[in-house]
Amino acid sequence: MFSKILIANRGEIAVRIIRACKEMGIATVAVFSEADRDALHVSLADESVCIGPAQLKDSYLNVAAIISAAEVTGAGAIHPGYGLLSENAKFAALCEKCNIAFIGPPSGVIAKMGDKDMARQTMQASGVPVVPGGGMVDDFKQAEKEARRIGFPLLIKARSGGGGRGIRLVRSMEEFENAFHTASAEAKIAFGDGAVYLEKYLYPAKHVEMQLLCDNQGNAVVLGERECSVQRKHQKLLEESPSPGISQETRMKMGRFAVQAARAVGYVNAGTIEFLVDDSQNFYFMEMNTRLQVEHAVTEMVTGIDLVKWQIRIAAGLPLNFGQKDVSVGGHAIECRINAENPSLGFRPSSGKITLLHIPGGPWVRFDTALFQDYTVPPFYDSLIGKLIVHAQTREEAIRKMQAALCELVITGVDTNTDLQRKILAHPLFRSGRYHTDFMEKLEATKP
Ligand code: MV4
């Protein structure tokens, strides 16, 4: 087992990882930007290293500074958290080269799944159903032909995109030429790769993802699914497990395909396979996320399995000490993402000093955050400031518990989306569990 781990992240996820290390008796190194000197992850870690100015590219994405921080402090492993460098195959490869364990899959697997078109092809070849669509389209003539074959509406997706970045919906051939060129140009700017592919737009459908844990001895388990259809501009807002929209049969089938997919690519560590599920319970592979996800806590609550601790054990070469038959998904968990933003001002990010903080409590209520009284939320980073997670025996009970917890939560000094979360929970379509990926558009159209 590692004796010291460097956490290459900030905010609530850095705190979450430090807690797991502490419980495992592993020393921790925090890295921080000049804007994060007073951040909670810095105070909680055993050691800390300033890695540069506030801007992400100068600090949390500064590969050289992070690797040298690990070398100077003698950290044997780096946990990248989510976002930032977590799916950067070059960074993972550099860790491997420097003899620092990257807590995540091998760099080759990250690269393979990071190419969303290659991921599709790999899955298709191993028998996993994929969204109807086509391969890479290099020029407009070829793209037009593909578009005619697939039909409208369709989505143009960036090869190097993922998580909804670089996606464009096209409803007709009239819109297509313009959309194709702008999508490609935007992808070139955003990812340094203008390559795009086409997919049939599946609607109505639900976004359901399967959580996997795979060790380096060929053992793989699936830890149930998460329903993630409540998204705004491809940013998830609320997640729940189990999904209220899939049958037990579908769940089992998707789980088996997820394990099959992971084995096909030689996957190791925690990973997630995203599927679209239609109203006839047909499901299709969308993409694989080769990292810990923001919403991992939902799975932890229904399975009782600590995903971060298992990520660390797997990276240290330990085998899973339980099998699929030992995994049971119990009760229902919901997560509400608390963002520092103002929904009535076009979701404008909000920063400033936290003047009052009251965190809800009670049984099976969890709040993952890096906030504390008098902390100043800096303006440079992601707007996620907390994750409120509840667990109960039934979905109805979990919804009521979440409503009570949201009522109790007090954060003053920055604007937050807590009222929006309460609107989601109160909406009849959400309550029915029969919502699709367009839920937020429908909610925003229902003016009170
Ligand atoms: C889709 C889709 C429908 N058809 N692809 C969004 C995140 C990224 N992982 C893929 N996403 C989607 N891909 C096909 N072929 C629907 C989504 C999607 C979505 C789309 C519009 C508005 C909200 C959404 C929420 C979840 C998934």
Residues whose N, C-alpha, C, O or C-beta is under 5 A from the ligand:
A	BS01	MV4	V131 L155 G163 G164 E199 K200 Y201 L202 H207 C228 S229 Q231 H234 T437 D438
